[in-house]
Amino acid sequence: MGAGSGKGKRAVAAQAAGRMTREAWVEAGVAALVEEGIANVKIQTIARRLAVSRSSFYWFFADLQDLQKELLAHWLCKNTSPILERALRPASTVTGAVCHIFECWVDPALFDPRLDAAVRSWGQVDAAIRQAVDQADDQRVEALTHMFSRYGYAAEEAFIRARVLYFTQIGHYTLGMRDDREMRLRLLRAYLLSFTGRQASDDEVEAFAALMRRVQPGD
């Protein structure tokens, strides 16, 4: 009976795993991280979210640390890659280039501020994660520095402007500031002037305003 029972459990786990995917576990892990913090990213907790057996987890991951690596990789891809890509996009003016970066701040499909905050909180209790966060910040600022350098700013000024641009927005997220869409549009030209020292054209402002109105707002 014991052997049969063991085979039955394995069969149930295999059936559950067949209905599940590695990506579904990662998505549920991300949701748990964002909503409840790293302390509640547990196999049993996520299994309940997915309505599957705990044992099915091991069809996709060696252990909880394996899943945590996937969560960190998801964050890097989700929140760093779009910034790097937009920092490389060609633009005829630096204000146009900064508008490319602004796309990340207004489109939750490009940058998830809640996920960013959750990973930063995770870094407060895990030195390895804190190191990864610091490296990501450095990588993002470096990309923005190169962006400013393309428009004739001296090396140190490009670096400072990149830091001001990036950490201003991260500070907004950290403080929970929620400017509505109309306020963002009203202040757009002033922000561009502050970040670049140059006036944006009417066409640039109008193009970004049109993009903002097409994007679904985040939570």
C-alpha positions in Angstrom: 0.0 0.0 0.0 2.9 2.4 0.8 4.5 1.8 -2.6 1.2 2.2 -4.4 0.5 5.4 -2.5 3.9 6.7 -3.5 3.3 5.9 -7.1 -0.1 7.6 -6.9 1.4 10.8 -5.5 4.0 10.8 -8.2 1.3 10.4 -10.8 -0.7 13.3 -9.4 2.4 15.5 -9.3 3.3 14.5 -12.9 -0.3 15.3 -14.0 -0.2 18.7 -12.2 3.2 19.4 -13.7 1.8 18.6 -17.1 -0.8 21.3 -16.7 1.7 23.8 -15.3 4.7 25.5 -16.8 8.0 27.0 -15.5 6.8 30.4 -16.7 3.6 30.1 -14.6 5.6 29.4 -11.5 7.9 32.4 -12.2 4.9 34.7 -12.8 3.3 33.5 -9.6 6.6 34.1 -7.8 6.8 37.6 -9.1 3.3 38.3 -8.0 4.1 37.0 -4.5 7.3 39.1 -4.4 5.5 42.3 -5.4 2.4 41.8 -3.2 3.9 40.2 -0.1 7.7 40.5 -0.2 10.5 38.0 -0.4 9.7 36.5 3.0 6.5 35.1 1.5 8.0 33.8 -1.7 7.6 30.2 -0.6 6.9 27.0 -2.5 3.8 26.2 -0.6 2.5 29.8 -0.9 3.0 29.9 -4.6 1.5 26.4 -5.1 -1.7 27.6 -3.4 -1.8 30.5 -5.8 -1.5 28.1 -8.7 -3.9 25.6 -7.2 -1.3 22.8 -7.7 0.6 20.4 -5.4 3.8 21.6 -3.8 5.6 18.6 -5.3 5.0 19.8 -8.9 7.4 22.7 -8.2 10.3 20.2 -8.4 9.5 19.3 -11.9 10.8 22.8 -12.9 13.2 24.0 -10.1 15.9 22.3 -8.1 15.0 24.4 -5.0 13.6 27.8 -3.9 16.9 29.5 -4.6 16.6 28.3 -8.2 13.2 30.1 -8.4 14.7 33.2 -6.8 17.4 33.3 -9.5 14.6 33.3 -12.1 12.8 36.2 -10.3 15.9 38.3 -10.3 16.5 37.5 -14.0 12.9 38.5 -14.8 13.4 41.8 -13.0 16.6 42.5 -14.9 14.9 41.8 -18.2 11.7 43.6 -17.4 13.1 46.8 -15.8 16.6 47.2 -17.2 16.5 46.1 -20.8 13.9 48.7 -21.9 16.0 51.5 -20.4 19.1 50.3 -22.1 17.4 49.9 -25.5 15.8 53.3 -25.4 19.0 55.0 -24.3 20.5 53.7 -27.6 17.6 54.8 -29.8 18.6 57.5 -32.3 17.0 61.0 -31.9 17.8 64.3 -33.5 17.9 66.1 -30.2 18.7 65.3 -26.6 15.2 66.3 -25.6 13.9 63.7 -28.1 16.3 61.1 -26.6 15.0 61.8 -23.1 11.5 61.4 -24.3 12.5 57.9 -25.3 13.5 57.2 -21.7 10.3 58.8 -20.5 8.4 56.0 -22.3 9.7 53.6 -19.6 8.2 55.8 -16.9 4.7 56.1 -18.4 4.3 52.6 -19.8 4.0 49.8 -17.2 4.6 47.3 -20.0 8.2 48.7 -20.2 9.0 49.3 -16.5 7.2 47.9 -13.4 7.8 50.2 -10.5 6.2 47.9 -8.0 8.6 45.1 -9.0 11.5 47.4 -8.8 10.5 48.4 -5.3 10.1 44.8 -4.3 13.5 43.8 -5.5 15.1 46.8 -3.7 13.4 45.7 -0.5 14.7 42.2 -1.1 18.1 43.7 -1.3 17.8 45.2 2.2 17.9 41.6 3.6 20.1 39.9 1.1 23.6 41.2 0.3 23.8 39.4 -3.0 20.5 40.9 -4.2 21.7 44.4 -3.0 24.8 43.9 -5.1 22.7 43.0 -8.1 20.5 46.1 -7.6 23.6 48.3 -7.3 25.0 46.8 -10.6 21.6 47.4 -12.4 21.5 51.0 -11.2 25.1 51.5 -12.4 24.3 49.9 -15.8 21.2 52.1 -16.3 23.1 55.2 -15.3 25.9 54.3 -17.6 23.6 53.9 -20.5 22.0 57.3 -19.8 25.5 58.8 -19.5 26.4 57.6 -23.0 23.1 58.9 -24.3 23.9 62.4 -23.0 27.5 62.2 -24.3 26.2 61.7 -27.8 24.7 65.2 -27.7 27.9 67.0 -26.8 27.9 67.1 -23.0 31.3 66.8 -21.3 31.9 63.5 -19.5 31.2 64.7 -16.0 28.1 66.7 -17.0 26.7 63.7 -18.9 27.2 61.5 -15.9 25.5 64.0 -13.5 22.6 64.6 -15.8 22.2 60.8 -16.2 22.1 60.4 -12.4 19.7 63.3 -11.9 17.3 61.9 -14.6 17.4 58.4 -13.3 17.4 58.8 -9.6 14.7 61.5 -9.8 12.3 59.0 -11.2 13.4 56.2 -8.9 12.8 58.6 -6.0 9.3 59.3 -7.3 8.6 55.6 -7.1 10.2 55.1 -3.7 8.2 58.0 -2.2 5.0 56.8 -3.9 4.4 60.0 -5.8 1.5 59.7 -8.2 1.2 62.6 -10.6 -1.8 62.1 -12.8 -1.5 62.1 -16.6 -2.5 65.7 -17.1 0.0 67.0 -14.6 2.7 65.0 -16.3 1.8 66.5 -19.7 1.6 70.0 -18.2 5.1 69.6 -16.7 6.7 67.7 -19.6 8.4 70.7 -21.2 9.8 72.0 -17.8 11.1 68.5 -16.9 12.9 68.2 -20.3 14.5 71.6 -19.8 15.6 70.7 -16.3 17.1 67.4 -17.3 18.8 68.6 -20.5 19.2 72.4 -20.2 17.6 72.7 -23.7 14.1 73.5 -24.9 12.1 70.8 -26.4 10.3 71.4 -29.7 6.6 71.6 -30.0 6.6 68.5 -32.2 8.5 66.5 -29.6 6.1 67.5 -26.8 3.1 66.8 -29.0 4.5 63.4 -30.0 5.1 62.3 -26.5 1.7 63.6 -25.3 0.1 61.5 -28.1 2.1 58.4 -26.9 1.0 59.0 -23.3 -2.6 59.1 -24.3 -2.3 55.8 -26.1 -0.6 54.0 -23.2 -2.8 52.3 -20.5 -1.8 53.8 -17.1 -0.3 51.6 -14.4 -1.8 50.8 -11.0 
